[in-house]
Amino acid sequence: MPHAKTDTTAFLIDADNLSPAAVEEAFAKLGDLPGVITVRRAYGGADKLAGLREVMQRHAVRGFLNHGKGSTDVALAVDAVDVLYQFAPGTVAIGSGDADFVPLVVRLREAGVRVICFAQADKAAADIAQAYDAVIHVGGRVTAAFEPRPRPSLVARAAPPAPAPVAAAPVRAPRAARSVAGAARPEPAEREVSEQMRQVLAAIPDWQIGGIKQLNALGKPLYDAGIKRGSKPLHELFRKYPAYFEIHPQDGPARQVKLLRRP
């Protein structure tokens, strides 16, 4: 297989799974990525492809008519592997929230390809986020990155709320106590952390709170933004800020990073 061309993208659309508005929005989001969309194909029944006709003409998408129920997924998967070896794209975008494509996604990622999913919120399977490098909702209902269902072992049990204090007559605090209580402005070190977090998240603009990213997909945008330099492992950058990031697995080399909050 030829070396992946990091500046090229293949967009394969399940026309049975995405509406015309969703496909149009997906093309808009892909247009924000560097490089060009070299392969543009849509698969589905005659009525679905007819409904996408205007979008397909506007974006020069090739249509592939299926041959009965279930053959859309097979045709897309076969073409995806063919595209992998023929064009070696750096990114493959799959326009479908169907969990049946997960084995294909795993195969593409094993070949070093970045795989993005565009899905409608009401048609996205809840267990696909771990397979993709990014899952983005399109179609007007949700535009943020898909938040995967948390694993039970990673869900922190919240402590019960403390009982409300008994109301008492206001007491004027001593001058020294009032000055300490009023010092709510962040310390210089805290401001420095917030600034670095803003730089990290600016380099990865599609990372939403609760979203999980593959560590190997974060290196290039951070290097390009001048944030990560030197030979230290990338996961050490995220381990420094446990209030912002959750590392999986927690011990040893990291594979995934979950965004907990923004500054």
Secondary structure, 3 states (H helix, E strand, C coil): CCCCEEEEEEEEEECCCCCHHHHHHHHHHHCCCCCEEEEEEEEECHHHHHHCHHHHHHCCCEEEECCCCCHHHHHHHHHHHHHHHHHCEEEEEEECCCHHHHHHHHHHHHCCCEEEEEECHHHCCCCCCCCCCEEEECCCCCCCECCCCCCHHHCCCCCCCCCCCCCCCCCCCCHHHHHHHCCCCCCHHHHHHHHHHHHHHHHCCCCCCCCEEEHHHCHHHHHHCCCCCCCCCCHHHHHCCCCCEEEECCCCCCCEEEECCCC
